[in-house]
Amino acid sequence: MARCSLFLVLLLTAGCGSDDRLPTYPATGTVQWEDGTPVAGGGDAFVVFESVERKVTATGAIHADGTFEVGTYEPEDGAVEGRHRVSVTPPTAEGDPDSQRPAASFPAKYRNLDTSGLEVKVTLKGENHFTLVLTGP
């Protein structure tokens, strides 16, 4: 179900044709709490990158170990160059029963691009690997 939702988001954010596509660059990372514990995904948690300059969105599922790869037009094809605001949608309690932080205690500010305070810069050259550090509720 989570993959279907992610695909739908990617489909809706993609242009009408391949001619509308901007170049993308691989972008990966880890989502973790300030104590270094990964924010475990398990299929229903994801990150969203929104390009500040172009308003193009890239999304990626957060895996059980807290890692992610984002995609703009296709899963894991990367993000466009430039600054991006970032939001994190937590796993539901049902999606990650072993989580030490159930979705109910996940800080709401990270779910919204306007309030998360998270930002990354995707570059044409270099490594686009980001560590997103979240603080507790």
RODO-2510 file (C-alpha; in nm, 4 decimals, decimal comma):
residues 137
     n   res          X          Y          Z
     1     m     0,0000     0,0000     0,0000
     2     a     0,2811     0,2415     0,0896
     3     r     0,4521     0,1814    -0,2459
     4     c     0,1224     0,2598    -0,4228
     5     s     0,0932     0,5868    -0,2274
     6     l     0,4523     0,6793    -0,3058
     7     f     0,3997     0,6005    -0,6749
     8     l     0,0867     0,8176    -0,6782
     9     v     0,2786     1,1099    -0,5250
    10     l     0,5541     1,0682    -0,7835
    11     l     0,3023     1,0464    -1,0649
    12     l     0,1227     1,3613    -0,9547
    13     t     0,4446     1,5619    -0,9181
    14     a     0,5902     1,4540    -1,2509
    15     g     0,5365     1,6690    -1,5574
    16     c     0,2990     1,5819    -1,8383
    17     g     0,5774     1,4598    -2,0614
    18     s     0,9432     1,3699    -2,0527
    19     d     1,0276     1,7046    -2,2190
    20     d     0,9186     1,8797    -1,8970
    21     r     1,1695     1,6937    -1,6830
    22     l     1,4503     1,8744    -1,5084
    23     p     1,7773     1,6879    -1,4492
    24     t     1,7877     1,4947    -1,1222
    25     y     2,0813     1,3842    -0,9101
    26     p     2,0962     1,0879    -0,6722
    27     a     1,9973     1,1936    -0,3189
    28     t     2,0090     0,9565    -0,0235
    29     g     2,0309     0,9780     0,3498
    30     t     1,9362     0,8709     0,6965
    31     v     1,6673     0,9984     0,9308
    32     q     1,7667     0,9713     1,2952
    33     w     1,6837     1,1022     1,6399
    34     e     1,9321     1,3325     1,8109
    35     d     2,0660     1,0357     2,0116
    36     g     2,1640     0,8609     1,6858
    37     t     1,8772     0,6096     1,6872
    38     p     1,7360     0,5694     1,3340
    39     v     1,3778     0,6654     1,2643
    40     a     1,2658     0,3216     1,1493
    41     g     1,0391     0,3257     0,8476
    42     g     0,9174    -0,0141     0,7510
    43     g     0,7314     0,0919     0,4374
    44     d     0,4844     0,3568     0,5478
    45     a     0,7189     0,6382     0,6525
    46     f     0,8701     0,8768     0,3991
    47     v     1,0622     1,1985     0,3380
    48     v     0,9597     1,4758     0,1016
    49     f     1,2068     1,7190    -0,0568
    50     e     1,0538     2,0328    -0,2120
    51     s     1,2797     2,2459    -0,4300
    52     v     1,2692     2,6043    -0,3030
    53     e     1,3524     2,7495    -0,6453
    54     r     1,1502     2,5193    -0,8715
    55     k     0,8726     2,3815    -0,6456
    56     v     0,9468     2,0296    -0,7739
    57     t     0,8941     1,7524    -0,5191
    58     a     1,0975     1,4374    -0,4596
    59     t     0,9856     1,1641    -0,2195
    60     g     1,1370     0,8524    -0,0725
    61     a     1,0345     0,5751     0,1630
    62     i     1,2247     0,5466     0,4895
    63     h     1,3540     0,1921     0,5320
    64     a     1,3658    -0,0058     0,8567
    65     d     1,7240     0,1131     0,9201
    66     g     1,6318     0,4821     0,8744
    67     t     1,7844     0,5154     0,5260
    68     f     1,6090     0,6617     0,2212
    69     e     1,6584     0,7392    -0,1496
    70     v     1,4382     1,0043    -0,3091
    71     g     1,2830     1,0164    -0,6530
    72     t     1,1247     1,2977    -0,8510
    73     y     0,9866     1,1397    -1,1681
    74     e     1,0531     0,7743    -1,0881
    75     p     1,1365     0,5957    -0,7616
    76     e     1,4935     0,6710    -0,6543
    77     d     1,5866     0,8816    -0,9606
    78     g     1,7042     1,1638    -0,7331
    79     a     1,6142     1,5282    -0,6804
    80     v     1,6644     1,8472    -0,8807
    81     e     1,9614     2,0700    -0,8035
    82     g     1,9246     2,3391    -0,5375
    83     r     1,7882     2,4018    -0,1893
    84     h     1,5039     2,1830    -0,0662
    85     r     1,2706     2,2085     0,2299
    86     v     1,2205     1,8659     0,3872
    87     s     0,9356     1,6997     0,5751
    88     v     0,9260     1,3582     0,7407
    89     t     0,6107     1,1504     0,7713
    90     p     0,6478     0,8935     1,0487
    91     p     0,5513     0,5292     1,0377
    92     t     0,2155     0,4378     1,1782
    93     a     0,2106     0,2249     1,4897
    94     e     0,0751    -0,0621     1,2795
    95     g     0,3531    -0,0247     1,0197
    96     d     0,6355    -0,0409     1,2729
    97     p     0,5282    -0,2335     1,5836
    98     d     0,8863    -0,2442     1,7193
    99     s     0,9330     0,1312     1,7101
   100     q     1,0498     0,2890     2,0336
   101     r     0,8651     0,6039     1,9314
   102     p     0,5133     0,5318     1,8126
   103     a     0,3646     0,7632     1,5516
   104     a     0,1458     0,9309     1,8162
   105     s     0,4560     1,0763     1,9877
   106     f     0,6268     1,1823     1,6636
   107     p     0,6721     1,5631     1,6683
   108     a     0,4088     1,7145     1,4402
   109     k     0,6404     1,9910     1,3160
   110     y     0,8385     1,7444     1,1009
   111     r     0,5294     1,6417     0,9036
   112     n     0,5015     1,9850     0,7403
   113     l     0,7441     2,1543     0,4990
   114     d     0,6649     2,4945     0,6531
   115     t     0,7446     2,3949     1,0117
   116     s     1,0033     2,1155     0,9962
   117     g     1,3071     2,3431     0,9898
   118     l     1,4844     2,0764     0,7814
   119     e     1,6657     2,1822     0,4662
   120     v     1,9168     2,0202     0,2312
   121     k     2,1057     2,1327    -0,0782
   122     v     2,1284     1,8944    -0,3742
   123     t     2,4304     1,9626    -0,5924
   124     l     2,5309     1,8711    -0,9447
   125     k     2,8712     1,7553    -0,8237
   126     g     2,9612     1,5775    -0,5044
   127     e     2,7779     1,3440    -0,2732
   128     n     2,4145     1,4181    -0,1958
   129     h     2,3908     1,2081     0,1201
   130     f     2,2063     1,3768     0,4054
   131     t     2,1606     1,3001     0,7739
   132     l     1,8312     1,4418     0,8962
   133     v     1,8454     1,4769     1,2743
   134     l     1,5134     1,5051     1,4571
   135     t     1,4627     1,6167     1,8167
   136     g     1,2062     1,4584     2,0475
   137     p     0,8565     1,5893     2,1159
***
